[in-house]
Amino acid sequence: MSANEQNRHQEQIGPSAVPADAPRRKVTRVDVARRAGVSEATVSYVLSKKRHVSAELTERVNQAVRELDYIPDMIASSMVVKKSRTIGILTEDIANPLYITVFKGIQRAADRRGYFVNICNGTGNSGHIMKDFIRRKMDGVFIVMVTDTINSYLKRLCDRGISVVYNMVPGLCDDRICGIDLDMKDGMRQIMTYLAGLGHKKIVYLSAFDRAYVQDERLQGFWEAAGELGLDEAWVDEGKPPYPSTVESGAAQTEALLKRGRPFTAMVCTNDLMAYGAMQTLRKRGLRVPEEVSVVGIDNIFYSPLTTPPLTTLDHGGEGYGERLFEILYENMTSGAVRREYYPTRLIIRESCAKI
């Protein structure tokens, strides 16, 4: 057979097989609708979760999605509706165990609403990340940072049409910003009432913040609770900018506190991490916890039952707090509602406190 005859023969019968590396045809929403036996609009409602669809139809659509391995093109969709369906989280300490549990709650709530979550560590580059949130057209952001310029950052995001939830309520500069905070006044009341019931009067609050930092209500709550209970010998050891609240800062602040020589029988710390550092320093200086000094933390992170002794602490709400936070952000993104709420706390009593 001549070469020309071979070519004509090949044209007639076509290729003997599709090459293994041939590009696969892109599966579309129309394909999913046909496979599920529903309208394309129904597929859209199931995937976007914007409208209620019966359980039967939802399962048929999801089954078709699995069988066809359909992955929606979110970029194309965002160009049509001008929404990215993504949110950003900016934190100053991505390794903080407290934030991990809160972020899990945010992620779970965001999944239910069809949103993707980006978590960023902002230490040293928060301004760059804020600009990136704007460039990437985030629908909303949650900011959990302490900086002198935070209000200007938050305002800039709002000016670009991005919904914002900040992790504190007091001191917010803009009526467009949502806030969620722990009810620290009630939390401090729980702590101080418990310590007073054990006989403690000389109670020191190891604060990461000073009185100039009005956004955090722990310090104010401590003073109010001490006054209500008549604890005249209670006092505060204030932190200094940039307001670290780590194991290391708790240890260093406790060391400085002991050198000043003012007596105390109980210590309340800004968070559990600082409490770990405080207990470490107390032991090094020969002071027994809780026999000589009772220690209370705030947050109830997952290490706290494992310390020696197990730490008495104020429960933060963890994943529940994160879920509520996302719902506040979602309401603002979808309806413009601005909410500023306090989340309830609960004292978890363990073995780091004792009667005197």
HUVEN-V96732 format. One line per field, one symbol per residue. burial: # if it has 9 or more other ideal C-beta (glycine too) atoms within 8 Angstrom, else .. Layout:
burial=???
This chain:
burial=.....#..#.................#.#.###.##.#...######.....#...##.######..#.#...#..##.....##########..####.##########..#.#.####.#...#..##.###.#.########.#..##.######...#########.#.#..####################.#.###########..#..###########..#.#..######...#.###.##########.....####################....###..#########.##..#.###########.############.....##.#.#.#.##.#.##...
